[in-house]
Amino acid sequence: MKQATRQYGPLQPLAEQHCITTKLDALMALCDQPEANFTAITRSKLLDSALHEAMELAVKAVNA
C-alpha cells in the first residue's frame, strides 16, 4: 500500500505571516461583535418578556 504524503506550497515570509494573522484577528473581532450584540439583545428581550408575563400574572391575581 502506498502511503500518501502531504505537500505544502511555499510559505510567505514570517513578517508577512504576522501581518496576515493581525488582519485575520481584526476581522474575526468584527465577526464576533455582532454575535455578542445579538446575544445581549436576545437576553434583554427574553428578560423583558418574562417580566411582562410575571406582571400580567400578578395583575390577574390581584384582580381575581
PyMOL commands that place a pseudoatom at each C-alpha (Angstrom):
pseudoatom trace, name=CA, resn=MET, resi=1, chain=A, elem=C, hetatm=0, pos=[0.000, 0.000, 0.000]
pseudoatom trace, name=CA, resn=LYS, resi=2, chain=A, elem=C, hetatm=0, pos=[1.362, 3.421, -0.970]
pseudoatom trace, name=CA, resn=GLN, resi=3, chain=A, elem=C, hetatm=0, pos=[1.444, 5.996, 1.809]
pseudoatom trace, name=CA, resn=ALA, resi=4, chain=A, elem=C, hetatm=0, pos=[0.126, 9.446, 0.975]
pseudoatom trace, name=CA, resn=THR, resi=5, chain=A, elem=C, hetatm=0, pos=[2.428, 12.356, 1.686]
pseudoatom trace, name=CA, resn=ARG, resi=6, chain=A, elem=C, hetatm=0, pos=[1.497, 15.943, 2.302]
pseudoatom trace, name=CA, resn=GLN, resi=7, chain=A, elem=C, hetatm=0, pos=[2.981, 18.544, 0.064]
pseudoatom trace, name=CA, resn=TYR, resi=8, chain=A, elem=C, hetatm=0, pos=[2.982, 22.152, 1.129]
pseudoatom trace, name=CA, resn=GLY, resi=9, chain=A, elem=C, hetatm=0, pos=[3.462, 25.160, -1.069]
pseudoatom trace, name=CA, resn=PRO, resi=10, chain=A, elem=C, hetatm=0, pos=[5.965, 27.896, -0.330]
pseudoatom trace, name=CA, resn=LEU, resi=11, chain=A, elem=C, hetatm=0, pos=[5.297, 29.896, 2.826]
pseudoatom trace, name=CA, resn=GLN, resi=12, chain=A, elem=C, hetatm=0, pos=[5.111, 33.664, 2.976]
pseudoatom trace, name=CA, resn=PRO, resi=13, chain=A, elem=C, hetatm=0, pos=[7.919, 35.488, 4.791]
pseudoatom trace, name=CA, resn=LEU, resi=14, chain=A, elem=C, hetatm=0, pos=[7.468, 35.499, 8.569]
pseudoatom trace, name=CA, resn=ALA, resi=15, chain=A, elem=C, hetatm=0, pos=[6.793, 39.257, 8.725]
pseudoatom trace, name=CA, resn=GLU, resi=16, chain=A, elem=C, hetatm=0, pos=[4.005, 38.877, 6.169]
pseudoatom trace, name=CA, resn=GLN, resi=17, chain=A, elem=C, hetatm=0, pos=[2.574, 35.928, 8.102]
pseudoatom trace, name=CA, resn=HIS, resi=18, chain=A, elem=C, hetatm=0, pos=[2.370, 38.183, 11.171]
pseudoatom trace, name=CA, resn=CYS, resi=19, chain=A, elem=C, hetatm=0, pos=[0.592, 40.876, 9.128]
pseudoatom trace, name=CA, resn=ILE, resi=20, chain=A, elem=C, hetatm=0, pos=[-1.893, 38.312, 7.829]
pseudoatom trace, name=CA, resn=THR, resi=21, chain=A, elem=C, hetatm=0, pos=[-2.509, 36.994, 11.341]
pseudoatom trace, name=CA, resn=THR, resi=22, chain=A, elem=C, hetatm=0, pos=[-3.061, 40.522, 12.669]
pseudoatom trace, name=CA, resn=LYS, resi=23, chain=A, elem=C, hetatm=0, pos=[-5.542, 41.282, 9.884]
pseudoatom trace, name=CA, resn=LEU, resi=24, chain=A, elem=C, hetatm=0, pos=[-7.400, 37.993, 10.442]
pseudoatom trace, name=CA, resn=ASP, resi=25, chain=A, elem=C, hetatm=0, pos=[-7.609, 38.682, 14.183]
pseudoatom trace, name=CA, resn=ALA, resi=26, chain=A, elem=C, hetatm=0, pos=[-9.123, 42.105, 13.455]
pseudoatom trace, name=CA, resn=LEU, resi=27, chain=A, elem=C, hetatm=0, pos=[-11.632, 40.604, 11.018]
pseudoatom trace, name=CA, resn=MET, resi=28, chain=A, elem=C, hetatm=0, pos=[-12.600, 37.876, 13.493]
pseudoatom trace, name=CA, resn=ALA, resi=29, chain=A, elem=C, hetatm=0, pos=[-13.189, 40.548, 16.148]
pseudoatom trace, name=CA, resn=LEU, resi=30, chain=A, elem=C, hetatm=0, pos=[-15.549, 42.281, 13.715]
pseudoatom trace, name=CA, resn=CYS, resi=31, chain=A, elem=C, hetatm=0, pos=[-17.387, 38.978, 13.251]
pseudoatom trace, name=CA, resn=ASP, resi=32, chain=A, elem=C, hetatm=0, pos=[-17.644, 38.400, 17.000]
pseudoatom trace, name=CA, resn=GLN, resi=33, chain=A, elem=C, hetatm=0, pos=[-19.071, 41.860, 17.731]
pseudoatom trace, name=CA, resn=PRO, resi=34, chain=A, elem=C, hetatm=0, pos=[-22.483, 41.402, 16.015]
pseudoatom trace, name=CA, resn=GLU, resi=35, chain=A, elem=C, hetatm=0, pos=[-22.816, 37.970, 17.615]
pseudoatom trace, name=CA, resn=ALA, resi=36, chain=A, elem=C, hetatm=0, pos=[-22.219, 39.461, 21.067]
pseudoatom trace, name=CA, resn=ASN, resi=37, chain=A, elem=C, hetatm=0, pos=[-24.698, 42.264, 20.340]
pseudoatom trace, name=CA, resn=PHE, resi=38, chain=A, elem=C, hetatm=0, pos=[-27.296, 39.743, 19.155]
pseudoatom trace, name=CA, resn=THR, resi=39, chain=A, elem=C, hetatm=0, pos=[-26.825, 37.683, 22.318]
pseudoatom trace, name=CA, resn=ALA, resi=40, chain=A, elem=C, hetatm=0, pos=[-27.219, 40.763, 24.529]
pseudoatom trace, name=CA, resn=ILE, resi=41, chain=A, elem=C, hetatm=0, pos=[-30.339, 41.914, 22.667]
pseudoatom trace, name=CA, resn=THR, resi=42, chain=A, elem=C, hetatm=0, pos=[-31.872, 38.438, 22.794]
pseudoatom trace, name=CA, resn=ARG, resi=43, chain=A, elem=C, hetatm=0, pos=[-31.166, 38.179, 26.513]
pseudoatom trace, name=CA, resn=SER, resi=44, chain=A, elem=C, hetatm=0, pos=[-32.720, 41.622, 27.086]
pseudoatom trace, name=CA, resn=LYS, resi=45, chain=A, elem=C, hetatm=0, pos=[-35.839, 40.743, 25.079]
pseudoatom trace, name=CA, resn=LEU, resi=46, chain=A, elem=C, hetatm=0, pos=[-36.201, 37.455, 26.943]
pseudoatom trace, name=CA, resn=LEU, resi=47, chain=A, elem=C, hetatm=0, pos=[-35.951, 39.247, 30.296]
pseudoatom trace, name=CA, resn=ASP, resi=48, chain=A, elem=C, hetatm=0, pos=[-38.488, 41.880, 29.179]
pseudoatom trace, name=CA, resn=SER, resi=49, chain=A, elem=C, hetatm=0, pos=[-40.870, 39.142, 28.053]
pseudoatom trace, name=CA, resn=ALA, resi=50, chain=A, elem=C, hetatm=0, pos=[-40.516, 37.220, 31.316]
pseudoatom trace, name=CA, resn=LEU, resi=51, chain=A, elem=C, hetatm=0, pos=[-41.095, 40.356, 33.388]
pseudoatom trace, name=CA, resn=HIS, resi=52, chain=A, elem=C, hetatm=0, pos=[-44.125, 41.294, 31.292]
pseudoatom trace, name=CA, resn=GLU, resi=53, chain=A, elem=C, hetatm=0, pos=[-45.609, 37.822, 31.767]
pseudoatom trace, name=CA, resn=ALA, resi=54, chain=A, elem=C, hetatm=0, pos=[-44.935, 37.926, 35.512]
pseudoatom trace, name=CA, resn=MET, resi=55, chain=A, elem=C, hetatm=0, pos=[-46.580, 41.345, 35.815]
pseudoatom trace, name=CA, resn=GLU, resi=56, chain=A, elem=C, hetatm=0, pos=[-49.651, 40.170, 33.894]
pseudoatom trace, name=CA, resn=LEU, resi=57, chain=A, elem=C, hetatm=0, pos=[-49.985, 37.160, 36.193]
pseudoatom trace, name=CA, resn=ALA, resi=58, chain=A, elem=C, hetatm=0, pos=[-49.599, 39.403, 39.252]
pseudoatom trace, name=CA, resn=VAL, resi=59, chain=A, elem=C, hetatm=0, pos=[-52.288, 41.801, 37.992]
pseudoatom trace, name=CA, resn=LYS, resi=60, chain=A, elem=C, hetatm=0, pos=[-54.645, 38.882, 37.273]
pseudoatom trace, name=CA, resn=ALA, resi=61, chain=A, elem=C, hetatm=0, pos=[-54.030, 37.502, 40.774]
pseudoatom trace, name=CA, resn=VAL, resi=62, chain=A, elem=C, hetatm=0, pos=[-54.774, 40.885, 42.378]
pseudoatom trace, name=CA, resn=ASN, resi=63, chain=A, elem=C, hetatm=0, pos=[-57.934, 41.378, 40.296]
pseudoatom trace, name=CA, resn=ALA, resi=64, chain=A, elem=C, hetatm=0, pos=[-59.231, 37.862, 40.938]
for i in range(1, 64): cmd.bond("trace and resi %d" % i, "trace and resi %d" % (i + 1))
show_as sticks, trace
zoom trace
